[in-house]
């Protein structure tokens, strides 16, 4: 049923389950606020202490056809991998750290600085909540402050 570039074919995951995922992204830039929300079915995996949330993007996010995997390492680090036709990105958000990341929009790539402000993970084998706050900069100039909220619930198809 599911094909994920990061999660597919792995035999060493301790947990694999279908889940309902609600993602809300909020961006604050130049005194403006922009938000996008997506609710979709995806997969929740656990390997060791890390949780993986995998889902397909939609037109609502501007990445229709792409697959996204969030690797959540507690309250310390979140890695977002997005792959699709002609695009491949990896963003690393680590509390108290700044990472240089290549971001591919499908129309071109750019180098972003990502500074992790706060990560709160209440994920467990049943699902849970993830909240991430981070700052994006382009060429060392602040571009936006961002918040990502992810809710994961068990999915029972009717």
URJONOR-V557213 format. One record per residue. RES is the residue in one letter. D_LAST is the distance of its C-alpha to the last C-alpha in Angstrom with 1 decimal. Layout:
res=RES d_last=D_LAST
res=RES d_last=D_LAST
//
This chain:
res=X d_last=16.0
res=X d_last=17.9
res=X d_last=21.7
res=X d_last=23.5
res=X d_last=27.2
res=X d_last=27.8
res=X d_last=25.0
res=X d_last=24.8
res=X d_last=26.4
res=X d_last=27.4
res=X d_last=27.8
res=X d_last=29.1
res=X d_last=26.2
res=X d_last=25.7
res=X d_last=22.1
res=X d_last=19.4
res=X d_last=15.8
res=X d_last=13.0
res=X d_last=13.3
res=X d_last=12.9
res=X d_last=16.6
res=X d_last=18.6
res=X d_last=22.1
res=X d_last=25.0
res=X d_last=28.3
res=X d_last=31.4
res=X d_last=34.8
res=X d_last=38.1
res=X d_last=41.1
res=X d_last=44.3
res=X d_last=43.4
res=X d_last=40.2
res=X d_last=36.6
res=X d_last=33.8
res=X d_last=30.2
res=X d_last=27.0
res=X d_last=23.4
res=X d_last=20.4
res=X d_last=16.8
res=X d_last=15.0
res=X d_last=13.0
res=X d_last=15.6
res=X d_last=17.1
res=X d_last=19.1
res=X d_last=22.0
res=X d_last=25.0
res=X d_last=28.4
res=X d_last=31.2
res=X d_last=31.2
res=X d_last=29.5
res=X d_last=25.8
res=X d_last=24.5
res=X d_last=21.9
res=X d_last=21.1
res=X d_last=19.5
res=X d_last=20.3
res=X d_last=22.4
res=X d_last=22.2
res=X d_last=24.8
res=X d_last=24.6
res=X d_last=26.2
res=X d_last=28.7
res=X d_last=27.7
res=X d_last=25.4
res=X d_last=24.9
res=X d_last=26.0
res=X d_last=24.3
res=X d_last=25.0
res=X d_last=25.4
res=X d_last=26.5
res=X d_last=28.4
res=X d_last=29.0
res=X d_last=32.0
res=X d_last=32.0
res=X d_last=33.9
res=X d_last=36.3
res=X d_last=34.9
res=X d_last=32.0
res=X d_last=32.2
res=X d_last=30.2
res=X d_last=30.2
res=X d_last=29.2
res=X d_last=29.6
res=X d_last=29.4
res=X d_last=31.7
res=X d_last=35.1
res=X d_last=34.1
res=X d_last=34.0
res=X d_last=34.4
res=X d_last=34.5
res=X d_last=35.1
res=X d_last=36.2
res=X d_last=36.0
res=X d_last=38.1
res=X d_last=39.2
res=X d_last=42.9
res=X d_last=43.3
res=X d_last=43.6
res=X d_last=42.4
res=X d_last=43.4
res=X d_last=40.4
res=X d_last=40.3
res=X d_last=37.6
res=X d_last=36.8
res=X d_last=35.5
res=X d_last=35.4
res=X d_last=38.6
res=X d_last=40.7
res=X d_last=41.0
res=X d_last=42.5
res=X d_last=43.5
res=X d_last=42.0
res=X d_last=43.0
res=X d_last=40.2
res=X d_last=41.3
res=X d_last=38.9
res=X d_last=39.5
res=X d_last=36.8
res=X d_last=33.7
res=X d_last=31.7
res=X d_last=29.0
res=X d_last=27.0
res=X d_last=24.6
res=X d_last=23.8
res=X d_last=21.5
res=X d_last=18.7
res=X d_last=19.1
res=X d_last=21.5
res=X d_last=23.7
res=X d_last=26.3
res=X d_last=29.1
res=X d_last=31.7
res=X d_last=34.9
res=X d_last=37.2
res=X d_last=40.0
res=X d_last=40.4
res=X d_last=43.9
res=X d_last=45.3
res=X d_last=48.8
res=X d_last=49.1
res=X d_last=48.6
res=X d_last=45.7
res=X d_last=43.1
res=X d_last=40.4
res=X d_last=38.9
res=X d_last=35.2
res=X d_last=32.3
res=X d_last=28.9
res=X d_last=26.2
res=X d_last=23.1
res=X d_last=20.3
res=X d_last=17.9
res=X d_last=15.0
res=X d_last=12.7
res=X d_last=9.4
res=X d_last=6.4
res=X d_last=3.8
res=X d_last=0.0
//
